[in-house]
């Protein structure tokens, strides 16, 4: 039996990993060692570790990071706590492999600590670019510390190879989030209204805005431009989800709470869980903001996405995604396109470039093959011909 470690630090990341965790749990050859950290253990982000336990997963280790400050200095202090906790967990876990997803600093720290303990790493969603966030560098750093790579598009798989990773360790499997969409039992609009807010009972848009950590424009200016446009379109309801625990995230969440408190057609939700959030997308008129979900998952529902600013710049995007700047005029023009009957009709025909086939099964099959064969920790740099 192989012990498979998984680290999760955010609600969005866990939502993507959930079906993979379930398959690991049910596999007779695998033993799940689940480490929960970051925003999962913070009340102000919904204390979502409870949802993980309610889903039937045993949490092997909880690592409190104390995310009370979202300043650069405060986040660095939180990172130091995570390293200490991970070192203790890895020292006694007897792990055969660690699975990591994405690009957050919690992920980078997990990869660094695993490398010190000679634990091989399987990385999901490598090779992607998000030019507006420091997470872009984090993702590529995790790639160079990983031994197996599961890319969401063919172009991302090529980029991982371009970074020097041997082609036989790189697999194009599609995005794990799009596979989740095909297997979930969606809540109805009425069920969403009863469980979260009655604003789901009318036409609504989902809004998620995270800090663009490399953008020098004050986040207050970015949010106020978005709020101004929303205020001019009262015929829709607006469901805001909270920003991540990044530098500037607390300011965004405070502004969202204040806006929702002053507008009867807006609501702010800390966490909806995977089923709740995907069900909300399934019934939404559009997705607004700068979250990766608007690029990766939303197109599978054939609805428009207004992607604001440069946080997601560089990602592969389908034709249902409308890119615009942070300014009022640009956001307003993108909104007008998104709500137009002609564009909404086209979205029903567009293909999501992140769609894969049997994503979770392929990931576990390749992991078990590699573990059976033996994973060499001494990585060679693969040189491409130029």
N, C-alpha and C positions, 0 to 999 in steps of 0.2 A: 504493500500500500504506500502511496506517495502522499505526503502532507503538502497541501497547497495553501499558501498564505495569500490573503487579499487584504489590502488596506483601503478604507473608504473614509473620506473626510467631509463630503458634502451630500446634500439630498439628491442633487442632480446626478452625481456620479453613482450613488447607490442605486438610483432608479434604473440606470443603464446596466449596472452589474447584476441586478437582482436575478434575472433568469439564468445567468451564468453561475451564480452562487447556488441556485437551486439544483442545477445539473451536477455541480461538484458534490453537493450534499448527497445526492441520490446515487452517485457513482460508487460502485463497490471497490474500485481501485484507488479512490481518492479520499482524503481526509481534509476537511475544510478547517483552516485556522484563520478566523476573521478578526481583524483589528479595526476598531472604530475610533476615530479621532476627530479633531477639528470642530466644525460647526455642528456636527451631530450631538455634541455634548454641551451645547450652549442653549440656554432657555430663550434667548432673544432670536434664535434661528429656529425655534420650534422643538428643541430637544428631540431630534428625529431618531436618536438611538432607540427610543421606545418603539418606533415603527419597525425597525429592524428586528427587534425581539418579537413583536406581534406577528411578524411575517414568518416566524418559526425558526429563525437562525440563532444559533448559539454564538454569542459574542465572546471570543476567546480572550480578548484584551481590550480595555478602554484606556485611551491615552488622552488625558486632558491637556489642552494646549493653552488655555486661558486667553481667549480672543477678545478680551475687554478693550484693547486698543487696536485700532486699524492704521496707526502711523507706521512708518517704515521701521522705527526703533521697536515699537510694540510688537509688530509681526516677527521681527528677528528674535525677540525674547520668546515668543510663542514657538518658533521653530526650534529654539534650543531645548524647550521642554519636550517637544515631539521627539527630537533625536534621543534624549535621555530615556524616554518611555519606550521607543522602538528598540533601543539597544538592550533594554531589559527583556523585552518580548522576544526578540530574535535570539537572544542568548539561551533561552530555555525552550524555544519552539520546535527545534529539530526539523526545520522547514526544508523541503526538497526544491521548492520553487515559489517565487512571489509574483503574483499578477498585479499589475498597476494599469490604471486607465488615465489617459489625458495628460494634462500639462500644469496642474496647480503646484504651488510650493510644497503642499503636504506630500504630493507625489514625488517631487524631486528629492525631498528629504528622505522619503522611504527608500528610494533607489540608492541614494548615497549610503545609507545605513546598511542596506542589504549587501552592497558591494564590499563593505568592510567585513561582513560576516561570510563572504564567499557564497552568497545565496543567488542562484541564477534568477533572472527576471524575464517575464513575458510582458510586453508592453502593447497595449491596445490604443489605437488612435495616434500612432506616431506619424511623422512625415508631414503633418499639416502645418499651416502657417496662419498666424493671427498677428499681423504687424502692429496693431494698436495696443498690444498688451505684453508685459514682460514675460507672461506665461509662454510666449513663443520660444524664448531661449530655454525655459525650463523643459519644455517638451523635447527639444533637440538634445539637451543634456541627458535626459532619461533614455532616449534612444541609444546614445553611445554607451550607456551602462547596461543595456538590455541584451538578451541573448536570443529571444524570439520576438518577432514583430508581426502584429496583426493590423493591417492597414485598411482603412475604410473605402479607399478608391484606388484604382490602378496607378494614377499619377502620384499618389502619396507613397505607394509601394516603391515606385521608381526612385522617388526622392530619398527614401531610407537607404536604398542601395547606393545612390549617389553619395550619401554620407559615409560610405565605406562599410556598410553591413553586408555580409555575404548573402547572395540571392536565395540560397537554400534555407535561410532563416527568416525570410520575409514572405508573408502570405496576404494576398488581397482577399478579404473576407466580407467586405461591406461593413456598414455601421451597425453596431449592436443595437442601437436605439430604434432603427427602422424595423429590425426583426421583432422587437418587443411589440410594436404597433400591430403586427399581424397575429399576435397570440393573446392579446389582452381582451378582457370582457369590459367594454366601455360602460361607464355610467351614463344614464340619459341626462338630458338637460334638466329635467325635473329632479332627478336624484342629486345632481350638482347643486341645484338651488337649495334643496333641503339640507344638504350636508355642509355647504360653505356659505353661500350668500344668495339671496333672491335675485341678485343682478344677473345671474345666469339664465333667468327666465325670459330675457329679451335678447336682441342682437347685441353681441359683445365682442370685444377684442382683447386678446391676451397681451400684456405688456411686461417685459422683463428687461431691465437696464442695469448693466454691470459697469464698474469703473473701467475706463480705458486708461490703464496705468501708465502708458507712455505718451498720453495726450496732455499737453500743457494747458489746454483750456480748462478753466475751473468747472468742476462737475456741476456746480449750481447753475451756470449758464447753459450747459447742455440740457439739464433737466427742465429748466424754465422754458426753453424753446419748445420742448416736447409738450409740456403742460399747456402752453399757449395754443398749440395746434389742437390738442385734445379738447380744450375748452370751447373751441369754435365748432366742434362736431358733437353736440349734446345728444344727437339722435342714437348714438351708440352708448353701451355700457363699457367700462374699462376695468379689467381684472388685473391688478398688479401683483407680481410675485417679487419676493425680496431679492436684493442683490447679494452676491457672495461676500464672504469675509475677507475682502481685499482692501487695500489702501483706498479710502474714500467710500467704501461700501456703507458705512454707518450713516454718512451724510445723505446718500441716496435714499436709504430706508427711512430716515427721518423726514425727508421731503415727500416721499410717497405717502407716509402716514398722514402728514399735514394736508396734502392735496386730497386724499380720500375723505378725510374728516370734513373738508369744506365742500365736497361735491357729492351729491346724492347718487350720481351715476358711476361712481368709482369705488372700488374696494381693494384693500391690501391684504394679501395672504402670505404668512410666513412660509408655510409648506403645505403642499397638497399631496405629496407622495406620487409615485409613478402612475398609478391608476387614475388618480384625480387629475393630475396635470395632462396626461395624454387624452383623457376623456374631455377635458376642457378644450384642447386643441381640436378634437374631433367635431366639436359643436361651434367653434369660433368662426367669426367672419374674417379675421386676419390676425397675424402676430406682429407685434411692434417691439422694437428695441435693438439690442446688440448682443443677444445671447446666441450661442451655438445651436440651440434648439430650433431657432428660426431658420437656420441654414440646413441643418441635418434632418430633424424630425418633421418639422411643419410641412415641407413639400410633399410628404407622403399622404397628407390629408387633403392635398390639392387646394390649399388656401394661400392667399398672398402673404408674403413676409415683407415688412418694411425694415430693412437693416440699416441702422443709423450709425454714422461715423466710421472710424477705421479700426475698431476693435477686432472685427472679423476679417479685415482686409487680407487677401491672399488665399482664403479658403475657396475650394471648389463650390460653386453655387448653381442651383438649378434656375430655370427661367422664371419660376414663380417668386423669386427673391428680387426685390427692388432695393437697390443701394442708393443711399443719399447721405449728404453731409449732416453736420450737427446743427446747422442754422435753421431758423424758423421757416424761411421760404422753401428750402430744400425738403424739409420734413413735410411741410404742407403739400407740396407738389407730389411727393411720394404717396401720401395719404390719399390724395385725389385719384391717383392711378389705381391704388389698391382697392378702392371701393367702387371703381367703375365696373359696370356690368360686362363690358368687353374683356377687361383683363381677368375678371373672376371666371369668365367662361373659358378663357385660355388656360387658366391654372388647372382646370379639370382634365386637361389633355397633357400637361407637362409631366415628364418623368423625373423622379428623384435620383440623382447620380450616386447617392449613398446606399441605394438598395442592394442587398446581397442575398445569398441563398444559404440557409442553414449555418448562420454565422457562429452561434454559440457552439454547436456540435463540431464545426470545423476547428474552432479554437481548441477545444478540449482534445480532439483527436490528435492534432499536431503536438500539443503539449505532452500527451501520453507517449506518443512516438519518440519525442525527444528525450523524455525521462528514461524510457526503456533503453534507448540507445546510449544514453549518457551525454550530458551537456558539458562541453569543455569550457572552463572559465577563461582560458587564454584565448581571447578573441583576435582574429587576424583582420587587418584592414583590407577591404576589398577595393582594389583600384579599377575604376572604369576606364575604358578607352575613350580618349578625347579626339 
